[in-house]
């Protein structure tokens, strides 16, 4: 690609890069504080102020591209800000236990309150079995370490530290903004502002984005770093400023601390750097000085040599930061997040040795099982959300990009290159198949990338601007119609307040034994423990015998049992020792999930082994909002030594 000496960055793009770098640096600071048990307010606040001060300094520096904000830039800014605020106002209550959203939010609260990801409590020995199974590993000193990625947990912890429980509902606002504006600017870089606008408008109103942007899940956070990193890589191909190199490195370097597939993407970024450095002579001093303006690019001419050392030694510094991040990742995965080593091994075996060994077995294989129809199932599931055209567009744009050799098509290949790891989930999703949970695998990279490439394809095929705008408007309307059942819906609204009312009747040295299904799918023990700092464990009919043998009830002042009025408590506990102290009616509004194979009659141990025809029959986009009423009962145990039947 031919580079020009006097390329400048338009004000809008420059200020967005600086603003996003502020977001990236704050995320890095929080992640490092979580990793090294330094998440104290007196460290967090100065770090936030320092990063903000530096960003403000660069944000308002003069530079030669002083053109005003275009109508398209202003329009996308207004739309993304309003959309991000709108979806945050309908944020779900995700403080329950048992699934990822609750684990991320409750661990964030613990990190904020206790300044560390190492959990220490009087019930540590019971937590892995009766509060958060498969979430913690036991350290040598008896403390427990969460096996969910620290990157997003520490981000949510910032909001809780600054604004309390109410702040968590806005934790996805900034990642949404960075991710969507990045997609807009990528579309603008590939073609023009209209391609970027079309991608953002159509993707923003999709069912998957609306649903997951209202939960504490990693995908929206991951999306922001991924697309910002891709944007910086595109800019590197055009302008090669130090600002883009360090921004892209920090963005892609953060991904492995957010999700496991971030490791693959960090490797892809390494390949990109090797290609970029080798093809453009990054180690040639003359070319480096002439073409790479560096962080001082926007300063006035008199100060052009201020960062002479930075300009000439930047490649060395960049690789040093790359190696430093790699060392952090080795420490993180081998000493802190060891569970993911097993995940990596399982994925590797699935696509290599596991498949080979299975083929060699003499036992006949049941080819009707879901696991042998994953690509078909994935396409069928995504089609329920009107995603057929965007998915097909990925293939069509790829073919067109391979056949053409001009600069624009090479940029498209770069975008598809970084999307490649996400395509593995089209072959095998590695997630439960219930809808809409299943969509998590695609909402961060594949679906937004598909809408971006669809917008580009429709733009190239349209002969007139009005035709393009009409087609994109039609797609946007169809997406709004598809997402309408959840558009103004907030799941589990008000539940945490009811839990707080119950918590007020329990002291910090008491123990609450919580019926695992007292409020249906909303697991109550976790918010008692993490949000209200009350020792709590869950129980059910299958685990009660194990709990009875493991629990030392005498170490607590009082033991309470929480259940609902429909549970026959006398089957499990001695009714003579139970005294009703509080009753709390609760109403939960929840989206009725579909393809719920985990609760299908006569289900197999591994749902992937169930007949594919069952999944086809159950496949339906979730649209039904159900209301569930429970009357929760809190009982005081008068003699804990005699409470079990």
C-alpha positions in Angstrom: 0.0 0.0 0.0 1.4 3.4 -1.0 1.9 5.7 1.9 1.8 9.5 1.7 4.0 11.8 3.8 1.4 14.5 4.7 -1.6 12.4 5.7 -3.5 13.9 8.6 -6.3 12.6 10.9 -9.6 14.4 10.8 -10.6 15.9 14.1 -13.5 13.5 14.7 -11.5 10.3 14.2 -8.6 11.7 16.2 -10.7 12.6 19.2 -12.5 9.3 19.1 -9.2 7.4 19.2 -8.0 9.5 22.2 -11.4 9.0 24.0 -11.3 5.3 23.3 -7.7 5.1 24.5 -9.0 6.6 27.8 -11.5 3.8 28.0 -8.8 1.2 27.2 -6.3 2.6 29.7 -8.9 2.7 32.5 -9.8 -0.9 31.8 -6.2 -2.0 31.9 -5.6 -0.2 35.2 -8.7 -1.8 36.8 -7.7 -5.3 35.5 -4.1 -5.0 36.9 -5.5 -3.8 40.3 -7.7 -6.9 40.3 -4.9 -9.2 39.4 -2.6 -8.0 42.1 -5.3 -7.4 44.8 -4.9 -3.6 44.8 -8.4 -2.6 44.0 -8.6 0.1 46.6 -10.5 3.3 46.2 -7.5 5.4 47.1 -5.6 3.8 44.2 -8.5 3.6 41.8 -9.5 7.3 42.0 -6.0 8.8 41.5 -5.5 6.4 38.5 -8.8 7.5 37.0 -7.9 11.2 37.5 -4.4 10.7 36.1 -5.5 8.9 33.0 -8.3 11.4 32.5 -5.9 14.4 32.8 -3.5 12.9 30.2 -6.4 12.2 27.8 -7.8 15.7 28.2 -4.4 17.1 27.4 -4.1 15.2 24.1 -7.8 15.5 23.3 -7.6 19.3 23.0 -4.3 19.6 21.3 -4.2 21.5 18.1 -3.7 19.7 14.8 -3.9 20.5 11.1 -7.1 18.7 10.4 -9.5 21.3 11.8 -12.5 20.6 9.7 -15.8 20.5 11.5 -17.9 17.6 12.4 -19.9 16.3 9.4 -23.7 15.7 9.5 -23.0 12.0 9.4 -20.6 12.1 12.4 -23.1 14.2 14.4 -25.9 11.9 13.5 -24.1 8.7 14.6 -23.0 10.4 17.8 -26.5 11.4 18.7 -27.9 8.0 17.8 -25.3 5.9 19.6 -25.5 8.0 22.8 -29.3 7.9 22.9 -29.3 4.2 22.1 -26.7 3.4 24.8 -28.7 5.4 27.4 -32.0 3.9 26.3 -30.8 0.3 26.6 -29.1 1.0 29.9 -32.4 2.3 31.4 -33.9 -1.2 30.8 -30.9 -3.1 32.3 -31.8 -6.4 33.8 -31.3 -7.4 37.4 -28.4 -9.9 37.0 -27.4 -10.3 40.6 -28.6 -13.9 40.7 -26.4 -17.0 41.0 -25.9 -19.9 38.7 -25.1 -18.2 35.4 -22.5 -15.9 34.0 -24.3 -12.5 34.4 -24.8 -13.1 38.1 -21.2 -14.3 38.6 -19.7 -11.3 36.9 -21.8 -8.8 38.8 -21.5 -10.4 42.2 -17.8 -10.9 41.8 -17.5 -7.3 40.8 -19.2 -6.3 44.1 -16.9 -8.5 46.1 -13.8 -7.1 44.3 -15.0 -3.5 45.1 -15.8 -4.3 48.8 -12.8 -6.5 49.6 -10.2 -5.1 47.1 -9.2 -8.6 45.8 -10.5 -11.5 43.7 -9.4 -13.9 46.4 -12.4 -14.9 48.4 -12.1 -15.4 52.1 -15.1 -16.2 54.4 -16.3 -18.5 57.1 -18.0 -20.8 54.5 -15.1 -21.0 52.1 -14.9 -24.8 52.4 -18.6 -25.0 51.3 -18.8 -22.4 48.6 -17.4 -24.6 45.7 -20.2 -27.1 46.3 -23.1 -25.0 47.7 -22.9 -21.5 46.2 -20.8 -21.2 43.0 -19.9 -24.7 41.6 -17.1 -24.7 39.0 -16.4 -21.0 39.7 -13.5 -21.1 42.2 -10.2 -22.9 42.7 -8.8 -23.4 46.1 -5.5 -21.7 46.8 -2.8 -23.1 49.1 -3.9 -20.7 52.0 -7.5 -21.8 51.7 -8.8 -18.7 49.9 -10.8 -19.1 46.7 -10.0 -17.5 43.4 -12.7 -16.9 40.8 -12.3 -18.6 37.5 -14.1 -16.0 35.6 -12.1 -13.4 33.7 -11.0 -10.4 35.6 -11.2 -7.9 32.8 -14.9 -7.4 32.8 -15.3 -8.1 36.5 -12.9 -5.2 37.3 -14.7 -2.9 34.8 -18.1 -3.5 36.5 -16.4 -3.0 39.9 -15.4 0.5 38.9 -19.1 1.4 38.4 -20.1 -0.2 41.7 -17.2 1.6 43.5 -18.3 4.9 42.2 -22.1 4.7 42.1 -23.2 1.6 44.1 -25.7 -0.9 42.8 -27.4 1.6 40.6 -24.1 2.1 38.7 -24.0 -1.5 37.5 -26.9 -0.9 35.1 -24.7 1.7 33.2 -21.6 -0.5 33.0 -22.2 -1.3 29.3 -22.9 2.2 28.3 -19.3 3.2 27.5 -18.4 -0.1 25.8 -21.5 0.2 23.6 -20.4 3.7 22.6 -16.9 2.7 21.7 -17.9 -0.5 19.9 -20.6 1.1 17.8 -18.6 4.2 16.9 -15.7 2.0 15.9 -18.0 0.0 13.6 -19.2 3.3 12.0 -15.6 4.5 11.4 -14.6 1.1 10.0 -17.5 1.4 7.5 -16.4 4.9 6.8 -12.8 3.8 6.2 -13.9 0.9 3.9 -16.2 3.1 1.8 -17.9 6.2 3.2 -20.0 7.5 6.1 -23.2 6.0 4.8 -21.8 2.5 5.0 -20.9 3.1 8.6 -24.2 4.6 9.4 -26.1 1.7 7.8 -24.1 -0.8 9.7 -24.6 0.9 13.1 -28.3 1.6 12.5 -29.2 -1.9 11.5 -27.0 -3.7 14.0 -28.0 -1.6 17.0 -31.7 -2.6 16.8 -31.0 -6.4 16.5 -32.5 -8.7 19.0 -29.1 -10.1 20.1 -27.5 -6.7 20.8 -30.5 -5.3 22.7 -30.8 -8.4 24.8 -27.1 -8.8 25.9 -26.4 -5.0 26.2 -28.7 -5.1 29.2 -26.8 -7.8 31.1 -23.5 -8.1 32.8 -21.9 -10.4 30.2 -18.5 -10.0 28.6 -19.7 -9.8 25.0 -20.4 -6.0 24.8 -17.1 -5.2 26.6 -15.3 -7.6 24.3 -17.0 -6.1 21.3 -15.7 -2.6 22.2 -12.1 -3.7 22.4 -12.3 -5.9 19.3 -13.7 -3.4 16.9 -11.6 -0.5 18.3 -8.5 -2.7 17.7 -9.6 -3.6 14.2 -10.2 0.2 13.5 -6.7 1.0 14.6 -5.3 -1.7 12.4 -7.1 -0.3 9.4 -5.7 3.2 10.3 -2.2 1.7 10.6 -2.5 0.5 7.0 -3.3 4.0 5.9 -1.3 6.3 8.2 1.0 4.3 10.4 1.1 6.6 13.4 2.5 5.5 16.8 -0.9 6.4 18.3 -2.6 3.6 16.3 0.1 1.0 17.1 -0.1 1.5 20.9 -3.9 1.7 20.8 -4.3 -1.5 18.8 -1.8 -3.3 21.0 -3.6 -2.3 24.2 -7.0 -3.2 22.7 -6.0 -6.6 21.5 -3.8 -7.2 24.5 -6.8 -6.8 26.8 -9.0 -9.3 24.9 -7.5 -12.4 26.6 -8.4 -11.0 30.0 -12.0 -10.7 28.9 -12.7 -13.9 27.0 -10.8 -17.1 26.2 -11.0 -16.5 22.4 -9.1 -13.3 23.0 -5.9 -15.4 23.1 -6.5 -16.4 19.5 -7.2 -12.9 18.5 -4.0 -11.7 20.3 -2.2 -14.2 18.2 -3.8 -12.9 15.0 -2.8 -9.4 16.0 0.8 -10.7 16.3 0.6 -12.0 12.8 -0.7 -8.7 11.6 2.2 -6.9 13.2 4.7 -9.3 11.6 3.1 -8.7 8.2 2.9 -4.9 8.7 6.5 -4.6 9.9 8.0 -6.8 7.2 6.0 -5.3 4.3 6.6 -1.7 5.2 10.1 -1.7 6.5 9.3 -0.6 10.0 12.9 -1.0 11.0 14.2 1.4 8.4 15.1 4.6 10.2 14.7 7.0 7.3 11.3 5.7 6.4 10.3 5.6 10.0 11.1 9.2 10.6 9.4 10.4 7.5 6.2 8.5 7.6 5.4 7.8 11.2 4.6 11.1 13.0 4.2 9.5 16.4 2.4 10.8 19.4 3.8 14.3 18.8 2.2 14.5 15.3 -0.4 16.9 16.5 1.9 19.3 18.1 3.1 22.5 16.4 6.1 22.5 14.1 8.5 24.1 16.7 7.9 21.1 19.0 8.2 18.5 16.2 11.4 17.0 17.6 10.3 16.9 21.2 9.7 13.2 21.1 12.7 12.4 18.9 13.7 9.4 21.1 10.1 8.1 21.1 9.9 8.3 17.3 13.1 6.5 16.6 12.9 3.8 19.3 9.2 3.2 19.0 9.4 -0.3 17.4 11.6 -1.5 20.3 9.2 0.0 22.8 6.2 -1.5 21.0 7.7 -5.0 21.1 8.7 -4.5 24.7 5.0 -3.8 25.6 3.9 -6.7 23.5 6.3 -9.1 25.4 5.2 -7.6 28.7 1.5 -8.3 27.9 2.5 -11.8 26.9 4.2 -12.4 30.2 1.2 -11.1 32.1 -1.0 -13.5 30.1 1.2 -16.5 30.9 1.0 -15.6 34.6 -2.7 -15.0 34.3 -3.6 -18.3 32.6 -1.1 -20.6 34.3 -1.4 -19.3 37.9 -4.8 -17.6 38.2 -7.2 -18.9 35.5 -6.1 -22.5 35.3 -9.7 -23.7 34.5 -9.2 -22.2 31.0 -6.2 -24.5 30.3 -8.7 -27.4 30.4 -11.1 -25.4 28.1 -8.3 -24.8 25.6 -7.4 -28.5 25.7 -11.0 -29.5 25.1 -11.4 -27.2 22.2 -8.1 -28.4 20.6 -9.2 -32.0 21.0 -12.6 -31.3 19.5 -11.1 -30.0 16.3 -8.1 -32.4 16.1 -7.5 -35.5 18.1 -11.0 -35.9 19.5 -12.5 -36.1 16.1 -9.9 -38.5 14.8 -10.2 -40.9 17.7 -14.0 -40.8 17.4 -13.8 -41.7 13.7 -11.6 -44.7 14.5 -14.0 -46.2 17.0 -15.8 -49.3 16.0 -19.0 -48.3 17.9 -21.5 -47.0 15.4 -22.1 -43.3 15.7 -25.5 -41.7 16.0 -25.4 -39.2 13.1 -28.8 -37.9 14.1 -27.3 -36.3 17.2 -27.2 -32.5 17.4 -23.4 -32.4 17.5 -23.2 -33.7 13.9 -25.5 -30.8 12.7 -24.0 -27.8 14.3 -23.5 -25.6 11.2 -27.1 -26.3 10.2 -28.3 -25.7 13.7 -26.4 -22.4 14.0 -27.7 -21.1 10.7 -31.3 -22.2 11.6 -31.0 -20.5 15.0 -29.6 -17.2 13.7 -32.2 -17.1 10.9 -34.9 -16.8 13.6 -33.5 -13.3 14.3 -33.4 -12.2 10.6 -29.7 -12.7 10.3 -29.6 -14.6 7.0 -28.6 -11.8 4.7 -25.8 -10.4 7.0 -24.3 -13.9 7.3 -24.4 -14.6 3.6 -22.8 -11.1 3.0 -19.7 -12.3 4.8 -19.1 -15.0 2.2 -20.0 -12.7 -0.7 -17.7 -9.9 0.4 -14.9 -12.4 1.0 -15.2 -13.8 -2.5 -15.3 -10.3 -4.0 -12.3 -9.2 -2.0 -10.2 -12.2 -3.1 -11.0 -11.6 -6.7 -10.2 -7.8 -6.6 -6.8 -6.3 -5.9 -7.5 -2.7 -5.1 -6.9 -1.1 -1.7 -10.5 -1.1 -0.5 -10.8 -4.8 -1.0 -7.6 -5.5 0.9 -9.1 -3.5 3.8 -12.1 -5.8 3.7 -9.9 -8.8 3.9 -8.2 -7.4 7.0 -11.6 -7.1 8.7 -12.6 -10.6 7.7 -9.1 -11.8 8.9 -9.8 -10.6 12.4 -13.3 -12.1 12.3 -12.0 -15.6 11.5 -11.7 -16.9 15.1 -15.3 -16.1 15.7 -16.3 -18.4 12.7 -15.2 -21.4 14.8 -18.5 -21.0 16.7 -20.4 -21.5 13.4 -18.9 -25.0 13.4 -19.3 -25.7 17.1 -20.9 -23.2 19.5 -19.4 -24.6 22.8 -22.5 -23.3 24.7 -25.9 -24.5 25.8 -28.4 -24.2 23.0 -31.2 -22.5 24.7 -32.4 -19.2 23.2 -31.4 -16.4 23.4 -28.4 -17.5 25.6 -27.0 -19.3 22.6 -26.5 -15.9 20.7 -23.7 -14.9 23.1 -21.2 -16.6 20.9 -21.9 -14.4 17.9 -22.9 -10.9 19.3 -19.4 -9.6 19.8 -17.7 -10.2 16.5 -19.7 -12.2 13.9 -23.0 -10.4 14.0 -21.7 -6.9 14.0 -19.1 -7.8 11.3 -21.9 -9.4 9.3 -24.0 -6.2 9.4 -20.9 -4.1 8.5 -20.2 -6.2 5.4 -23.9 -6.4 4.5 -24.0 -2.6 4.6 -20.9 -2.4 2.3 -22.4 -5.0 -0.1 -25.7 -3.3 -0.4 -23.9 0.1 -0.9 -21.8 -1.3 -3.7 -24.8 -3.0 -5.5 -27.0 0.1 -5.1 -26.9 2.4 -8.1 -28.3 5.4 -6.1 -28.0 6.7 -2.6 -31.8 6.6 -2.2 -31.9 2.9 -3.1 -29.2 2.1 -0.5 -31.0 4.2 2.2 -34.4 2.6 1.4 -33.0 -1.0 1.6 -31.1 -0.3 4.9 -34.2 1.4 6.3 -36.3 -1.7 5.5 -33.7 -4.0 7.2 -33.7 -1.7 10.2 -37.5 -1.8 10.5 -37.5 -5.7 10.2 -34.9 -5.8 13.0 -37.0 -3.5 15.2 -40.0 -5.7 14.6 -38.0 -8.8 15.5 -36.7 -7.3 18.7 -39.9 -5.5 19.7 -41.0 -8.1 22.4 -37.9 -7.3 24.4 -37.4 -3.6 23.3 -38.9 -2.1 26.5 -38.4 -5.1 28.8 -36.2 -5.3 31.9 -35.9 -8.8 33.4 -36.2 -9.5 37.1 -37.0 -5.9 37.8 -37.0 -5.0 41.5 -35.9 -8.4 42.7 -32.7 -7.2 44.5 -34.9 -4.9 46.6 -37.0 -7.8 47.9 -33.8 -9.7 48.7 -32.6 -6.7 50.7 -35.9 -6.7 52.7 -35.2 -10.3 53.7 -31.6 -9.6 54.4 -32.5 -7.0 57.0 -33.8 -9.8 59.2 -30.4 -11.6 59.3 -27.2 -10.7 61.0 -23.7 -10.9 59.5 -22.8 -13.9 61.7 -25.9 -15.8 60.8 -26.2 -18.4 58.1 -29.0 -18.6 55.5 -29.7 -21.9 53.8 -31.5 -21.0 50.6 -33.8 -23.3 48.7 -32.0 -23.3 45.3 -35.3 -23.0 43.4 -37.2 -20.8 45.9 -37.5 -18.1 43.2 -37.3 -20.4 40.1 -34.3 -19.6 38.0 -33.3 -16.6 40.1 -30.8 -18.1 42.5 -31.0 -16.2 45.8 -28.0 -17.4 47.8 -25.5 -15.4 45.7 -26.9 -11.9 46.2 -27.3 -12.6 50.0 -23.6 -13.5 50.2 -22.1 -11.0 47.7 -24.4 -8.1 47.8 -25.5 -8.0 51.4 -22.5 -9.8 53.0 -24.7 -12.5 54.7 -23.3 -16.0 54.8 -25.6 -18.1 52.5 -25.6 -21.5 50.9 -28.1 -23.1 48.6 -29.7 -26.5 49.0 -32.0 -28.8 47.1 -33.3 -32.3 47.5 -30.3 -33.9 45.9 -27.6 -32.0 47.8 -29.1 -31.9 51.3 -27.5 -35.1 52.5 -24.0 -33.8 51.5 -24.7 -30.4 53.1 -25.8 -32.1 56.3 -22.5 -34.0 56.5 -20.3 -31.0 55.6 -21.9 -28.1 57.5 -20.7 -27.0 61.0 -23.8 -25.1 62.0 -22.5 -24.4 65.5 -20.1 -21.8 64.1 -23.0 -19.4 63.4 -25.1 -17.5 65.8 -28.4 -18.4 64.1 -29.3 -20.5 61.1 -32.2 -19.5 58.8 -33.9 -21.4 56.0 -35.4 -19.6 53.1 -37.8 -21.3 50.8 -41.2 -20.6 49.2 -44.6 -21.7 50.4 -44.9 -24.4 47.8 -41.9 -26.3 49.0 -42.7 -29.2 51.5 -40.1 -28.1 54.0 -41.1 -30.8 56.5 -39.6 -33.4 54.1 -36.1 -32.0 54.6 -36.1 -30.1 57.9 -37.5 -30.8 61.4 -40.6 -28.7 61.5 -40.4 -28.5 65.4 -37.3 -26.4 65.1 -38.6 -24.0 62.5 -40.0 -20.6 63.4 -41.5 -18.3 60.6 -40.0 -14.8 61.0 -40.7 -13.1 57.7 -42.7 -13.5 54.5 -41.9 -11.7 51.2 -44.1 -12.0 48.1 -42.1 -11.4 44.9 -43.1 -11.1 41.3 -40.6 -11.9 38.5 -41.1 -11.0 34.9 -38.8 -13.1 32.7 -38.3 -14.0 29.0 -39.5 -17.5 28.4 -36.5 -19.3 26.8 -36.8 -21.7 23.9 -34.9 -24.8 22.9 -34.5 -25.6 26.6 -33.0 -29.0 26.1 -31.6 -29.1 29.7 -35.2 -29.5 31.0 -36.5 -31.7 28.1 -38.2 -34.9 29.2 -35.8 -37.9 29.1 -32.9 -35.7 28.1 -29.5 -37.2 27.6 -26.5 -36.4 29.9 -25.0 -34.3 27.1 -27.6 -32.4 25.2 -25.4 -32.4 22.2 -26.2 -36.1 21.9 -29.9 -35.5 21.7 -31.7 -36.0 18.4 -31.4 -33.0 16.1 -35.1 -33.3 15.1 -36.0 -32.3 18.7 -33.9 -29.1 18.4 -35.6 -28.3 15.1 -39.1 -28.7 16.6 -38.2 -26.5 19.6 -36.5 -23.8 17.6 -38.3 -20.5 18.0 -37.3 -16.9 18.7 -38.2 -16.1 22.3 -41.0 -13.6 22.4 -43.1 -14.5 25.4 -42.8 -12.6 28.7 -43.9 -14.7 31.6 -44.8 -13.6 35.1 -43.9 -15.8 38.0 -45.1 -15.2 41.6 -43.5 -16.6 44.7 -44.1 -16.2 48.4 -40.8 -16.5 50.0 -40.7 -17.7 53.6 -37.8 -17.1 56.1 -37.6 -19.5 59.0 -35.4 -19.3 62.0 -34.0 -22.6 63.2 -34.3 -22.8 67.0 -31.9 -25.7 67.4 -29.4 -26.1 64.5 -28.1 -29.4 65.9 -31.6 -30.9 65.3 -32.7 -29.2 62.1 -32.3 -31.9 59.5 -34.8 -34.7 59.1 
